């Protein structure tokens, strides 16, 4: 859930085309989670939200308990193995060296998914099969991109993604097929992106649009990228969906070549997708800024 001014780690619009596709790629287990120098700050921001707005950022249905415990155990084994410079484990005690926190992962005193979310910068969602559909049964969600957990909890994938422009026609069948056939032991990832006029990671609803001029679009707009991973837990069969959010001011994220690619992707983007992504109100000045940025 980082807001960063040091450059964007991902530019998903390279090539200048807009694609509404799953775009899943295999990922080594050592790269499941991305942990960086902002770990302590991001976890402090999570704690603040959990203290002040707990019902908005954490929820779990009763049937999620076993899957949440399995995910916590998986994290407690993965972090000391692949991020030993920041996490230490002795017996059931897991220590985060960046924050000084120590957790008993066998007897956490919290819902297992709540503790899991307090360990990493990613948001964590659990999906479980119900007949032919998968439902969202639990989530630790501190960086929602203009959706509310309370509106989605307990609902199947098709309903969760109903507002997404083009989802029903192009993505519903491939997504359902992927969830039905995903094998335990396989880890995949994808990227999602948007341009926003508010850099706050926690945005359950879209704020009123702010006027943006072409001259200052680079300072008034931000590239928001979600790095998403999916895997199936072997014991419970639940699907874990992680979301790592990167937010970078546009003038720090976009150089000459990237500006041309982003402009191409925006011109290629259908108008209903622009509206869904809340880009439509400032699309014209944004494109003017990008065209100037990409000029030789």
Residue pairs with C-beta under 8 A, 6 or more apart in sequence:
1 42
1 45
1 46
1 121
1 123
1 142
1 143
1 201
1 202
1 244
1 245
2 36
2 38
2 41
2 42
2 121
2 201
2 245
2 246
2 247
3 199
3 200
3 201
3 222
3 247
3 248
4 38
4 246
4 247
4 248
4 252
5 248
5 249
5 252
6 248
6 252
7 248
7 252
7 253
8 223
8 225
8 246
8 248
8 252
8 253
8 254
9 34
9 225
9 227
9 246
10 191
10 193
10 225
10 227
10 246
11 253
11 258
11 261
11 262
12 191
12 192
12 193
12 225
13 193
13 258
13 261
13 262
13 264
13 265
14 258
14 261
15 261
15 264
16 260
16 261
16 262
16 263
16 264
16 265
16 268
17 264
17 265
17 268
18 265
18 266
18 268
18 269
18 270
18 273
20 165
20 166
20 167
20 170
20 171
20 273
21 170
21 171
22 171
22 174
22 175
22 178
22 190
23 190
23 191
24 178
24 188
24 189
24 190
24 230
25 188
25 189
25 190
26 186
26 187
26 188
27 187
27 188
27 189
27 229
28 187
29 78
29 82
29 187
30 82
32 78
32 82
32 187
32 229
32 231
32 242
33 78
33 79
33 82
33 83
33 120
33 121
33 122
33 242
33 244
34 121
34 122
34 227
34 244
35 83
35 86
35 120
35 121
36 121
38 121
39 86
39 96
39 98
39 99
39 121
40 98
40 99
42 121
43 96
43 98
43 99
43 118
43 119
43 121
44 99
45 142
45 201
46 57
46 117
46 118
46 142
47 118
49 56
49 57
49 142
49 202
50 57
50 58
50 114
50 118
50 142
55 150
56 148
56 149
56 150
56 204
57 140
57 141
57 142
57 149
57 202
58 111
58 113
58 114
58 117
58 139
58 140
58 141
58 149
59 138
59 139
59 149
59 150
59 153
60 68
60 111
60 113
60 114
60 126
60 137
60 138
60 139
61 137
61 138
61 153
61 154
63 128
63 137
64 113
64 126
64 128
64 137
64 138
64 238
65 111
65 112
66 235
66 236
67 126
67 128
67 137
67 138
67 233
67 236
67 238
68 111
68 112
68 113
68 116
68 126
68 138
69 112
70 233
70 235
70 236
70 238
71 112
71 113
71 116
71 124
71 126
71 233
71 238
71 240
72 105
72 108
72 112
72 113
72 115
72 116
73 105
74 233
75 116
75 119
75 120
76 89
76 94
76 105
76 119
79 86
79 87
79 89
79 94
79 119
79 120
80 87
80 88
80 89
80 94
85 97
86 96
86 97
86 98
87 94
87 95
87 96
87 97
87 119
88 94
88 95
88 97
89 95
92 104
92 105
92 106
92 107
93 102
93 103
93 104
93 105
94 102
94 103
94 105
94 119
95 101
95 102
95 103
96 102
96 103
96 119
101 118
103 115
103 118
103 119
105 115
108 114
108 115
110 118
113 124
113 126
113 138
113 139
113 140
114 140
116 124
116 140
117 123
117 124
117 140
117 142
118 140
121 244
122 229
122 242
122 243
122 244
123 139
123 140
123 141
123 142
123 143
123 144
123 242
123 243
123 244
123 245
124 139
124 140
124 141
124 240
124 241
124 242
125 136
125 138
125 139
125 141
125 240
125 241
125 242
125 243
126 136
126 137
126 138
126 139
126 238
126 239
126 240
126 241
127 134
127 135
127 136
127 137
127 157
127 179
127 238
127 239
127 240
127 241
128 134
128 135
128 137
128 236
128 237
128 238
128 239
129 135
129 179
129 237
130 156
132 176
132 180
133 156
133 157
133 158
133 176
134 156
134 157
134 176
134 179
134 239
135 154
135 155
135 156
135 157
136 152
136 153
136 154
136 155
136 160
137 153
137 154
137 238
138 153
139 149
139 152
139 153
141 149
141 243
142 201
142 202
143 201
143 202
143 203
143 243
143 245
144 202
144 203
144 204
145 194
145 203
145 224
145 226
145 245
146 203
146 204
146 205
146 206
146 278
147 163
147 204
148 204
148 205
149 204
152 159
152 160
157 172
157 175
157 176
157 179
158 168
158 172
158 176
161 167
161 171
161 172
161 175
162 168
163 276
164 171
164 276
165 270
165 272
165 273
165 275
165 276
166 270
166 272
166 273
178 230
179 239
182 188
182 230
182 231
182 232
182 239
183 232
184 231
184 232
184 233
184 234
184 237
185 234
186 231
186 232
187 229
187 230
187 231
188 229
188 230
188 231
189 227
189 228
189 229
189 230
190 228
191 225
191 226
191 227
191 228
192 225
192 226
192 228
193 223
193 224
193 225
193 226
194 224
194 277
194 278
194 279
195 221
195 222
195 223
195 224
195 250
195 277
195 279
195 282
195 286
196 203
196 221
196 222
196 224
196 247
196 278
197 207
197 209
197 210
197 212
197 220
197 221
197 222
197 278
197 282
198 207
198 210
198 222
199 222
199 247
199 249
201 245
201 247
206 278
209 278
209 281
209 282
210 220
212 220
212 221
212 281
212 282
212 285
212 286
213 220
213 285
214 284
214 285
214 286
214 288
214 289
214 292
215 289
217 250
217 282
217 285
217 286
217 288
217 289
218 249
218 250
218 251
218 254
218 289
218 293
219 249
219 250
219 251
221 249
221 250
221 282
221 286
222 247
222 248
222 249
222 250
222 253
223 246
223 247
223 248
223 249
223 250
223 253
223 254
224 245
224 246
224 247
225 245
225 246
225 247
225 248
226 243
226 244
226 245
226 246
227 243
227 244
227 245
227 246
228 241
228 242
228 243
228 244
229 240
229 241
229 242
230 239
230 240
230 241
230 242
231 239
231 240
232 238
232 239
232 240
233 239
233 240
250 289
254 262
254 290
254 293
255 293
256 293
256 294
256 296
257 294
259 290
259 291
259 293
259 294
260 290
260 294
262 290
263 287
263 290
263 291
263 294
266 274
266 279
266 283
266 286
266 287
266 290
267 287
269 277
269 279
271 280
274 280
274 283
279 286
